[in-house]
């Protein structure tokens, strides 16, 4: 596997010292936010992880290698360059083999993290079952990845653009624990509460860490979703954002946007329609997840 993995010096040093490593995806940089806010966010999120006792490892595909930890120049490149491939499980082998630049989604970041022995991963929101799935069966590969890859993912629930009840049902079918941190209901990305109750919740990160450890020690294969609501002061009003999302989804349908292009299209339209409010919310929820994710990793290994 060393043929395909390249660890940054910071990650190597962290492993040698026994410091927990926390993975970060790169699609949020290249496809999820505009430049230069995306690069600023990436640097700040990495620093938050360091300040909370862990080592950040932003993951991406560069020159035929799965890079576990990016340099500052590489963060800049992924944030400012056009034409970077969005890489999910289906695409990973081809992008590595062709030595193209690739930004990892939640699914691919989980795969890479497990290959590198990393158990915790911080992101914004999960992919899931898209609205209108009854007609086109558009379901993110993120969900199936949770059924087979042993990585715990701290997120602000699933993205608000999705069919949240169907997403939660799919995770239940796959046997994936969704644990609410300081919430009894599934967070909805930009909003703190979707109204959908979760079977497991806890206000104690050590209890969540012990639950994750017990799952894997019992041989129960697959990941864990740790759902961490956006801080209240940055949350958007549900009625306000739902109306904007509905309009963005309608425009996507009219333009025939499908597949892996739909999420970046919708997020971009929502930023435009909210006058940047959704971007600000997105940045703050990722930062909050980074803090909680680092603290959870430290609790797990303590």
SVG drawing of the C-alpha trace seen along z (x, -y; Angstrom):
<svg xmlns="http://www.w3.org/2000/svg" viewBox="-41 -39 49 48">
<polyline fill="none" stroke="black" stroke-width="0.4" points="0.0,0.0 3.0,-2.3 3.0,-2.4 -0.2,-4.5 -0.1,-6.4 2.0,-9.4 1.9,-10.8 2.9,-14.3 5.7,-14.9 3.3,-16.3 1.2,-13.2 4.2,-10.9 5.4,-12.8 2.0,-12.6 1.8,-8.9 5.3,-8.4 4.3,-10.5 1.0,-8.7 -1.1,-11.9 -4.6,-11.2 -4.9,-12.0 -8.1,-13.5 -8.9,-13.3 -10.3,-16.1 -11.8,-15.9 -10.7,-18.0 -13.9,-18.2 -15.2,-20.8 -12.2,-22.9 -12.3,-22.4 -16.0,-22.0 -17.8,-23.1 -16.8,-26.7 -15.6,-29.6 -12.0,-30.9 -10.4,-32.3 -12.8,-31.5 -12.3,-27.8 -8.5,-28.0 -8.9,-30.3 -11.4,-27.8 -9.2,-24.8 -6.2,-26.4 -8.3,-27.5 -9.9,-24.1 -6.5,-22.4 -5.4,-24.9 -8.5,-24.2 -7.7,-20.5 -4.1,-21.2 -5.3,-23.4 -7.6,-20.6 -4.8,-18.0 -4.9,-16.2 -3.1,-16.3 -5.0,-17.3 -4.7,-15.2 -6.4,-16.8 -6.7,-14.0 -6.4,-14.4 -5.0,-12.6 -1.8,-14.1 0.6,-12.5 -0.7,-9.0 -0.6,-9.1 -3.3,-9.3 -1.8,-12.2 -2.6,-12.0 -1.9,-15.6 -1.5,-18.4 1.1,-21.2 0.0,-24.8 0.9,-25.2 -1.3,-22.1 -4.2,-23.6 -3.8,-26.7 -3.7,-24.7 -6.8,-22.7 -8.7,-25.8 -7.7,-28.0 -7.4,-25.5 -10.1,-24.6 -10.8,-21.1 -9.9,-19.1 -11.7,-15.8 -14.3,-15.1 -13.4,-11.5 -15.8,-9.0 -15.2,-5.3 -16.1,-4.6 -13.5,-7.1 -10.6,-6.5 -8.6,-3.8 -8.8,-5.6 -7.7,-9.0 -4.8,-7.5 -3.7,-5.4 -3.9,-8.4 -2.0,-10.6 -4.6,-13.4 -5.5,-15.8 -8.4,-14.5 -10.4,-15.9 -11.9,-13.3 -15.5,-13.1 -16.8,-11.8 -16.8,-8.2 -13.2,-8.4 -11.8,-10.2 -13.2,-7.4 -11.5,-4.8 -8.2,-6.7 -8.4,-7.3 -8.9,-3.6 -6.0,-2.7 -3.8,-5.0 -5.1,-3.7 -7.1,-6.9 -10.3,-6.4 -11.8,-9.9 -12.8,-12.3 -14.4,-15.8 -16.5,-17.2 -19.4,-19.6 -22.4,-17.5 -22.9,-14.0 -24.1,-13.2 -27.3,-11.1 -30.5,-10.4 -31.4,-13.2 -34.8,-14.8 -36.8,-13.1 -34.9,-9.8 -38.2,-8.0 -37.7,-9.1 -33.9,-8.9 -32.6,-6.8 -29.9,-9.4 -28.2,-8.2 -24.7,-9.3 -22.0,-6.7 -21.3,-8.2 -24.1,-6.1 -22.9,-2.7 -19.3,-3.6 -20.6,-3.8 -21.7,-0.2 -18.2,1.1 -15.5,-1.3 -14.5,-1.7 -14.2,-5.5 -16.2,-7.8 -17.4,-10.9 -18.2,-14.1 -20.6,-16.3 -23.6,-18.7 -25.9,-15.9 -26.7,-15.5 -26.8,-18.4 -30.1,-20.3 -30.5,-19.8 -31.2,-16.1 -34.3,-14.0 -33.4,-13.8 -36.0,-11.2 -34.9,-8.9 -31.2,-9.4 -31.8,-8.5 -33.8,-5.5 -31.1,-4.3 -28.4,-4.6 -30.7,-2.6 -31.1,0.1 -27.3,0.3 -26.9,0.6 -25.0,-2.6 -25.2,-4.3 -26.1,-8.0 -25.2,-9.5 -26.5,-13.0 -24.0,-15.1 -25.9,-17.5 -29.0,-16.9 -31.8,-14.3 -32.8,-15.1 -30.8,-14.9 -29.2,-18.3 -29.9,-19.6 -26.6,-21.2 -27.6,-24.9 -30.3,-24.3 -29.8,-22.8 -32.9,-20.5 -34.6,-18.6 -37.3,-17.3 -36.2,-13.7 -35.4,-11.9 -32.2,-9.9 -32.0,-6.6 -28.8,-7.5 -27.7,-10.8 -25.2,-11.9 -23.8,-15.1 -20.6,-13.3 -17.8,-12.8 -16.2,-10.1 -19.4,-8.1 -19.6,-8.5 -15.9,-7.5 -16.5,-4.4 -19.6,-3.5 -17.5,-3.8 -14.7,-1.7 -17.1,1.0 -18.7,1.2 -15.4,2.0 -14.2,4.3 -17.4,6.3 -16.4,6.7 -19.4,4.7 -18.1,3.5 -18.8,0.0 -18.6,-3.6 -20.3,-5.9 -22.0,-9.2 -21.6,-11.7 -24.1,-14.4 -23.1,-17.8 -25.5,-20.8 -24.3,-24.1 -23.7,-26.6 -27.0,-28.4 -25.7,-31.9 -24.8,-30.8 -27.9,-28.6 -30.3,-29.6 -34.1,-29.7 -35.5,-26.5 -38.4,-28.1 -36.0,-30.6 -33.5,-28.1 -36.0,-25.4 -37.6,-27.9 -34.2,-28.7 -33.3,-25.0 -36.6,-24.3 -35.9,-27.0 -32.3,-25.8 -33.5,-22.2 -36.0,-23.3 -33.3,-25.2 -31.1,-22.1 -33.9,-20.0 -34.6,-22.5 -30.9,-22.6 -30.5,-18.8 -27.8,-18.9 -27.4,-15.3 -25.0,-12.9 -21.9,-14.2 -22.4,-17.7 -25.7,-18.3 -24.3,-19.0 -21.7,-21.7 -24.4,-23.2 -27.0,-23.4 -24.5,-24.7 -23.3,-27.4 -26.9,-28.5 -27.8,-28.6 -24.7,-30.8 -25.9,-33.1 -29.5,-33.2 -28.7,-33.8 -26.2,-36.6 -23.4,-34.6 -25.3,-33.7 -25.2,-30.0 -21.4,-30.1 -20.8,-31.8 -23.0,-29.1 -21.1,-26.4 -17.7,-27.7 -18.8,-28.0 -20.3,-24.5 -17.1,-22.9 -15.0,-24.8 -17.4,-23.5 -17.1,-20.0 -13.3,-20.2 -13.2,-21.2 -15.6,-18.4 -13.9,-15.8 -10.4,-16.5 -11.8,-16.3 -13.6,-13.0 -10.4,-11.5 -8.4,-12.5 -11.1,-11.0 -11.1,-7.7 -7.3,-7.3 -7.1,-8.5"/>
</svg>
